[in-house]
Amino acid sequence: MPRLELSEEEARPRLLCDSTELSEAGRAVVFDVMEWGRKVSAFALRFEGKVVAYVNRCVHVPVEMDWQPGEFLDSERRWIICSIHGASYDPRHGGCVGGPCGRGRLKPIRVAEADGQVHWYPSDDIRPVPAGLPNPPDSSAGPAG
């Protein structure tokens, strides 16, 4: 993909949530971003005291992974787990630790926590969703026919 320069406005950090919204190994905050011009889901969660964020897409099969809205961790609250085939990822770095994801890694989104707030940072391939962009059709209903 061609490298696209971020404008000064596009490169500024974006407020994601208050720090208190992310409890240790708890429910994630889900948010939308643009990845190479396509609107996709992303999530941020707190693990071992640090906020991490990833594109909400399994490496094994490109589907959203949460088994309930904002719920990404397994029952032991140790691994990010895909609800479809059980691919498991280490929350600290997004690397595959089990299941059908091989040596894959979740796509990270840079985040920072300061002054009681969590911000995410746009990059060459991850950008803010433009105001007024409609939501894509719901594909969770399954295949037609």
C-alpha positions as CSV (number, residue, x, y, z in Angstrom):
1,M,0.0,0.0,0.0
2,P,1.3,3.5,-0.7
3,R,2.4,5.5,2.3
4,L,0.0,8.4,2.9
5,E,1.2,11.3,4.9
6,L,-0.9,12.4,7.9
7,S,-1.9,16.0,8.0
8,E,-1.3,17.9,11.3
9,E,-5.0,17.6,12.1
10,E,-5.1,13.8,11.3
11,A,-2.0,13.1,13.4
12,R,-3.2,14.6,16.6
13,P,-4.1,12.2,19.5
14,R,-7.8,11.3,19.8
15,L,-9.6,11.0,23.1
16,L,-10.8,7.5,23.5
17,C,-12.1,7.4,27.1
18,D,-11.6,8.3,30.7
19,S,-9.0,6.0,32.4
20,T,-11.7,4.8,34.9
21,E,-13.6,3.2,32.0
22,L,-10.9,0.5,31.6
23,S,-10.7,-1.8,34.6
24,E,-7.9,-4.3,34.9
25,A,-8.6,-7.3,32.6
26,G,-12.1,-6.0,32.2
27,R,-14.5,-5.0,29.5
28,A,-12.8,-3.2,26.5
29,V,-13.8,0.1,25.0
30,V,-14.7,-0.5,21.4
31,F,-14.3,2.3,18.8
32,D,-14.2,2.7,15.1
33,V,-11.2,3.7,12.9
34,M,-10.4,3.9,9.3
35,E,-7.9,1.3,8.1
36,W,-6.6,2.1,4.6
37,G,-9.8,4.0,3.9
38,R,-12.2,1.3,5.2
39,K,-14.1,1.7,8.5
40,V,-13.2,-1.1,11.0
41,S,-13.8,-1.8,14.6
42,A,-11.0,-1.5,17.2
43,F,-10.7,-2.0,21.0
44,A,-8.7,-0.9,23.9
45,L,-8.4,-2.7,27.3
46,R,-6.2,-2.6,30.4
47,F,-3.9,-5.6,31.0
48,E,-1.2,-5.7,33.7
49,G,-1.8,-2.0,34.4
50,K,-1.2,-0.9,30.8
51,V,-3.7,0.1,28.2
52,V,-3.3,-1.7,24.9
53,A,-5.4,-1.3,21.7
54,Y,-5.8,-3.4,18.5
55,V,-7.9,-3.6,15.4
56,N,-10.8,-6.0,16.2
57,R,-9.9,-8.6,13.6
58,C,-8.7,-12.2,14.1
59,V,-5.6,-13.2,12.2
60,H,-7.0,-16.6,11.4
61,V,-10.3,-15.5,9.8
62,P,-10.9,-11.7,9.4
63,V,-13.9,-11.4,11.7
64,E,-14.5,-9.3,14.8
65,M,-13.5,-11.3,17.9
66,D,-15.6,-10.1,20.8
67,W,-17.9,-12.8,22.1
68,Q,-20.2,-10.2,23.7
69,P,-19.9,-6.4,23.1
70,G,-16.5,-5.3,24.6
71,E,-15.7,-8.8,25.9
72,F,-12.4,-10.1,24.4
73,L,-10.7,-12.0,27.3
74,D,-11.1,-15.7,28.1
75,S,-12.8,-16.9,31.3
76,E,-9.5,-16.7,33.2
77,R,-9.0,-13.1,31.9
78,R,-5.6,-14.1,30.6
79,W,-5.8,-14.1,26.8
80,I,-7.6,-12.2,24.1
81,I,-9.7,-14.9,22.4
82,C,-11.5,-15.0,19.1
83,S,-15.2,-16.0,19.6
84,I,-15.3,-17.9,16.3
85,H,-12.5,-20.5,16.4
86,G,-10.7,-19.8,19.7
87,A,-7.5,-18.2,18.4
88,S,-5.8,-16.8,21.5
89,Y,-3.5,-13.8,21.7
90,D,-1.3,-12.3,24.4
91,P,-2.9,-8.9,25.4
92,R,0.6,-7.4,26.1
93,H,1.8,-7.6,22.5
94,G,-1.1,-9.2,20.4
95,G,1.0,-12.2,19.4
96,C,-0.8,-15.6,18.8
97,V,-0.4,-18.0,21.8
98,G,-2.7,-20.8,20.7
99,G,-5.3,-21.9,18.3
100,P,-5.4,-21.4,14.5
101,C,-3.7,-18.1,14.3
102,G,-0.2,-19.5,13.7
103,R,2.5,-16.9,14.2
104,G,0.1,-14.1,13.5
105,R,-0.2,-10.9,15.5
106,L,-3.1,-8.5,16.1
107,K,-2.7,-5.1,14.5
108,P,-1.8,-2.7,17.3
109,I,-3.0,0.9,17.7
110,R,-0.8,3.2,19.6
111,V,-2.4,4.5,22.8
112,A,-1.3,6.6,25.7
113,E,-2.7,7.3,29.2
114,A,-2.2,10.6,30.9
115,D,-4.1,12.9,33.3
116,G,-6.9,10.4,33.7
117,Q,-7.6,10.0,30.0
118,V,-6.7,7.5,27.3
119,H,-5.9,8.7,23.8
120,W,-5.2,6.8,20.6
121,Y,-2.8,8.0,17.9
122,P,-3.5,7.8,14.1
123,S,-0.9,6.3,11.9
124,D,-0.2,5.9,8.2
125,D,-2.8,3.2,7.9
126,I,-5.1,3.8,10.9
127,R,-7.0,7.1,10.9
128,P,-10.0,8.7,12.5
129,V,-13.4,8.1,11.0
130,P,-14.6,11.2,9.1
131,A,-17.6,13.0,10.6
132,G,-20.8,11.9,8.9
133,L,-19.5,8.7,7.5
134,P,-22.4,6.2,7.4
135,N,-22.1,2.8,9.1
136,P,-21.5,-0.1,6.7
137,P,-24.4,-2.6,6.2
138,D,-24.7,-5.1,9.1
139,S,-22.8,-8.2,8.0
140,S,-23.5,-10.1,11.2
141,A,-26.8,-11.5,10.0
142,G,-24.9,-14.2,8.0
143,P,-24.8,-15.0,4.3
144,A,-27.9,-14.3,2.2
145,G,-29.7,-17.1,0.5
